[in-house]
Structure formats: C-alpha cells, structure tokens
Amino acid sequence: MGYNLGQLKVLVVDDNEQMRDLLKTLLEVVGITRIRLAADARIGWEMLKNFNPDLLITDWNMPPTNGIDFVKRVRSDKESPNPYLPVILLTAYTERYRVEEARDAGVSEFLAKPISAKSLFDRINAIVEDRRSFVVTPTYFGPDRRRAADPEYVGPERRTRVEP
C-alpha cells in the first residue's frame, strides 16, 4: 500500500481491550495516529458524533449492542454524523450466512479473526482503492453489496446509486 494514511481518523469499537490495543498498534505502524478507542457501541456512538472518523472498525459480538446493530444505526439513524462512513466488521463468526448478514447491514469490509496485519491492511486498502457507490432500495442503504457491476442488467430491481 503506497498511501499516506497519516491523515485518517479511525474509530475502533471493541469490547476486548487486547483487541483494541492490537488494532491501535497495527494502525500506528502505517502512520495512523488519530485513533479513538471505545469499549462498546454506546461509547462508540458518542465518539462517532464528536470525533467524525474516516473509518470505523467494530467488533460483531460486544454486548449489550452488537456490531451489526451499531452499523445499522450508523447507516440509518437521523442523528448519524456520517451514514456513508466506511466500516470494517471484525468477527470470529465466518459462516456464509453471517457474512451475508454483515453485508446486508451495510458493512463495507468483513475481517475474520484472528486478524493479521496483512488482512487488516488489505481491508483498508480495499476501502481506499474501491470506494463502492452507496445503494438505496426500500430495504437497504449502504455500500453496493456486489463487487462487480453487471452493465447488462436492466430489470425492475435495478439499484439507484448514491455517491457519498
């Protein structure tokens, strides 16, 4: 990755202190120093409103509110400061239905635990390199869930794209 990521502001929301510390260290390795850490979604929501990050990294399982509900709130709450915020969801749950649930909640990138520096940076690179358009349908708002566009599709389910 040949980017200067030093200007990025990153919010990490995870109930596990060791994971927060690991993520902070890995982010600092590539020059990201404007990092805020939150132990749960309630604290993360307040930080989101006050810190205005460029990237959110959140865990899936962090009671009392899980990461999926947190992402849905970021995407749909009227008080959300940035519903277009790129989101990386961390989880040890990697079953296909869970990946699809995360995608359908509006997650930008999915990152399976245990994480590595390479896997984290690959997800950040994917967000920087391929800023997917946002899609609005009656049941979904978030980054285009498809990785490849089908220019031939013209059916009734054609999506409306919204640029952030």
Phi, psi and omega per residue, in radians:
M1 nan 2.091 -3.091
G2 -1.780 0.560 -3.076
Y3 -1.770 2.657 2.948
N4 -1.602 1.802 -3.088
L5 -1.610 0.113 -3.048
G6 -1.067 -0.379 -3.126
Q7 -1.567 -0.153 -3.129
L8 -1.191 2.498 3.011
K9 -1.928 2.191 -3.047
V10 -2.158 2.315 3.028
L11 -1.879 2.185 3.096
V12 -1.924 2.154 3.126
V13 -2.114 1.932 -3.112
D14 -2.733 2.383 -3.112
D15 -1.370 -0.165 -3.127
N16 -1.683 2.009 -3.083
E17 -1.062 -0.685 3.138
Q18 -1.126 -0.667 3.115
M19 -1.184 -0.716 3.080
R20 -1.033 -0.793 -3.130
D21 -1.134 -0.710 3.113
L22 -1.088 -0.824 3.127
L23 -1.070 -0.749 3.119
K24 -1.037 -0.802 3.133
T25 -1.081 -0.805 -3.135
L26 -1.108 -0.696 3.114
L27 -1.149 -0.691 3.131
E28 -1.138 -0.538 3.129
V29 -1.021 -0.605 3.136
V30 -1.695 0.237 3.028
G31 1.633 0.079 3.097
I32 -1.488 1.986 -3.107
T33 -2.045 -0.231 3.131
R34 -1.570 1.440 -3.011
I35 -2.193 2.381 3.014
R36 -2.122 2.486 -3.102
L37 -2.061 2.366 3.114
A38 -2.297 2.460 -3.088
A39 -1.537 -0.198 3.098
D40 -2.769 3.005 -3.057
A41 -1.164 -0.571 3.126
R42 -1.105 -0.841 3.102
I43 -1.156 -0.704 3.127
G44 -1.048 -0.682 3.135
W45 -1.095 -0.776 3.124
E46 -1.124 -0.726 3.113
M47 -1.151 -0.669 3.120
L48 -1.012 -0.754 -3.113
K49 -1.234 -0.573 -3.060
N50 -1.653 -0.476 -3.036
F51 -1.696 -0.493 -3.137
N52 0.882 1.161 -3.079
P53 -1.261 2.858 3.036
D54 -1.605 -0.299 -3.104
L55 -2.620 2.419 3.050
L56 -2.011 2.236 2.999
I57 -2.028 2.085 -3.083
T58 -2.337 2.592 3.078
D59 -1.429 2.716 3.089
W60 -1.363 -0.925 -2.993
N61 -1.763 1.768 3.123
M62 -2.639 1.407 -3.093
P63 -0.921 2.618 0.163
P64 -1.522 -0.334 3.125
T65 -1.906 2.274 -3.123
N66 -1.490 2.936 -3.085
G67 -1.119 -0.561 3.116
I68 -1.115 -0.817 3.113
D69 -1.125 -0.622 3.109
F70 -1.116 -0.787 3.124
V71 -1.098 -0.752 3.112
K72 -1.034 -0.671 3.115
R73 -1.175 -0.736 3.097
V74 -1.023 -0.720 -3.093
R75 -1.302 -0.593 -2.925
S76 -2.105 -0.261 -3.099
D77 -1.201 2.364 -3.141
K78 -1.080 -0.414 3.138
E79 -1.613 0.053 3.133
S80 -1.126 2.208 -3.138
P81 -1.251 -0.361 -3.117
N82 -2.741 1.520 3.131
P83 -1.174 -0.208 3.130
Y84 -1.630 0.086 -3.075
L85 -1.015 2.219 3.048
P86 -1.122 2.388 -3.084
V87 -2.239 2.252 2.969
I88 -1.862 2.156 3.121
L89 -1.757 2.185 3.100
L90 -1.690 2.418 3.076
T91 -2.897 2.677 2.989
A92 -1.572 -0.159 3.134
Y93 -1.494 1.948 -3.051
T94 -2.096 0.211 3.104
E95 -1.079 2.595 -3.077
R96 -0.945 -0.739 -3.112
Y97 -1.126 -0.518 3.106
R98 -1.301 -0.699 3.074
V99 -1.062 -0.733 3.114
E100 -1.161 -0.660 3.099
E101 -1.105 -0.736 3.104
A102 -1.106 -0.810 3.111
R103 -1.002 -0.790 -3.088
D104 -1.258 -0.279 3.072
A105 -1.471 -0.211 3.131
G106 1.841 0.281 3.101
V107 -1.218 2.411 3.124
S108 -1.387 -0.790 -3.123
E109 -2.459 2.590 -3.106
F110 -1.973 2.304 -3.109
L111 -2.274 2.011 -3.105
A112 -1.434 2.443 3.023
K113 -1.521 2.621 -0.006
P114 -1.278 2.456 -3.099
I115 -1.530 2.783 3.004
S116 -2.208 2.875 3.086
A117 -1.030 -0.737 -3.125
K118 -1.093 -0.782 -3.109
S119 -1.138 -0.670 3.104
L120 -1.135 -0.833 -3.102
F121 -1.195 -0.542 3.041
D122 -1.082 -0.706 3.138
R123 -1.213 -0.719 3.088
I124 -1.100 -0.756 3.113
N125 -1.060 -0.730 3.129
A126 -1.054 -0.672 3.134
I127 -1.212 -0.750 -3.129
V128 -1.198 -0.775 -3.073
E129 -1.284 -0.637 -2.963
D130 -2.280 1.238 3.098
R131 -1.218 1.702 -3.115
R132 -1.185 2.515 3.057
S133 -1.101 2.685 3.060
F134 -1.583 2.576 -3.053
V135 -2.066 2.434 3.077
V136 -2.103 2.125 3.008
T137 -2.315 3.025 3.092
P138 -1.048 -0.397 -3.076
T139 -2.106 0.087 -3.074
Y140 -2.634 2.428 2.941
F141 -2.403 2.140 3.128
G142 2.896 -3.023 -3.142
P143 -1.123 2.552 3.129
D144 -0.889 2.161 -3.070
R145 -1.298 -0.310 3.121
R146 -1.583 2.399 3.135
R147 -1.459 -0.379 -3.130
A148 -2.245 2.351 3.128
A149 -1.426 2.544 3.047
D150 -1.933 1.654 -3.068
P151 -1.144 -0.268 -3.121
E152 -1.433 -0.319 -3.056
Y153 -1.305 2.212 3.136
V154 -2.325 0.273 -3.047
G155 -1.227 -3.133 -3.066
P156 -1.178 -0.316 3.137
E157 -1.630 0.240 3.112
R158 -0.990 2.325 -3.040
R159 -1.502 2.649 3.019
T160 -1.666 2.194 -3.124
R161 -1.664 2.461 3.094
V162 -2.210 2.163 3.128
E163 -1.464 2.378 3.108
P164 -1.190 nan nan
